């Protein structure tokens, strides 16, 4: 997983990680650990919104699989 910080808005962060497919994401979100971790994150941030996104395009060499 990676955590990115916006240079122009240092209180804005985006995190992402490699998932094999949508089902793996859905399974993680159903896991009790997800809710516990999100609760800890919500204590530190003004807003937290999970998204399920896909790569639309890449430029340069492909990112190696984990």
Residue pairs with C-beta under 8 A, 6 or more apart in sequence:
1 15
1 16
1 17
2 15
2 16
2 17
3 13
3 14
3 15
4 13
4 14
4 15
4 16
5 12
5 13
6 12
6 13
6 14
11 46
13 45
16 53
18 65
18 66
19 25
19 28
22 52
25 52
28 34
29 50
38 48
38 50
41 48
42 48
